[in-house]
Amino acid sequence: MDSVFVLHHVRTDDEYGDDAKLIGVYPSYEAAAAAVTRLPDQPGFWDHPSGFQIDAYPLDQDHWAEGFVSVLALEE
């Protein structure tokens, strides 16, 4: 196995922006796609059936290597 397949469900909420849920990590694209076929009848998912995303992640690699910055809220 050279990669794993990560399944997320993402929906955009007007109040909070993107709401992402990690559904699972699978050994093949087919296994992740099978999960997509099992979930649309579950509460919440049926309202947002197009929110499923499958991404391949090669093993033994850094996938966020550029660091990050923190943004502080301005006080009023």
Secondary structure, 3 states (H helix, E strand, C coil): CCEEEEEEEEEEECCCEEEEEEEEEECCHHHHHHHHHHCCCCCCHHHCHHHEEEEEEECCCCCCCCCCCCCCCCCC
